[in-house]
Amino acid sequence: MTKDSNQNFTDNFYKAEKLYKEKKFLQSLKKYKELLTLNPKHISVLNNIGLNYEKLRQYDEAINYYEKCNEILPNQIILMHNLATMYCRLERFKDAIPLLKIIINSDYQKEANHEKFATCLFNEKNKKDTKNFIETAIIKFPNNNILNGLLGKTLLHLNLHKEGIKYLQKSTGLIEFNNERIDYLS
């Protein structure tokens, strides 16, 4: 690109970004797609198109653009996170798990990604792996209600009822376990 076309690209990029911040997602999407014709492998443009589609609830299109980002720039945590989030939203847990395995070892949204990974494992019905992962995660995040609740549910599925109830109680504060009886507190 020439200096003038480079400046034009930058100006239009900021216009598209402004439209996104103003929640004018269709207009922002149109502007980003125009930019894509000038530079079809521009990661920020591809990612932002995905973000616009996500806001428009066109999740398959969002995934398409996030996957393009990951093909061009693999192992970029934020891009992997966006893709894993979409996979989770569409209950494509098997697709999300390999990405989340990498993401949880980074510092990017560490606690939230542990929650997401635990949720994917739980939904894939892999209770033993779920139990092992969450027990390790709870050491790092002992007061995380989502992790405690998922561990409680997992333990119940593994027929470890007393231990499961304790974690559910910790996560909700609404369950009490008294002498082989469960009481729901209001």
Secondary structure by P-SEA (a helix, b strand, c coil): ccaaaaaaaaaaaaaaaaaaaacaaaaaaaaaaaaaaaccccaaaaaaaaaaaaaacaaaaaaaaaaaaaaaccccaaaaaaaaaaaaaacccccaaaaaaaaaacccaaaaaaaaaaaaaaaacaaaaaaaaaaaaaaaccccaaaaaaaaaaaaaacaaaaaaaaaaaacccccccccbbbbcc
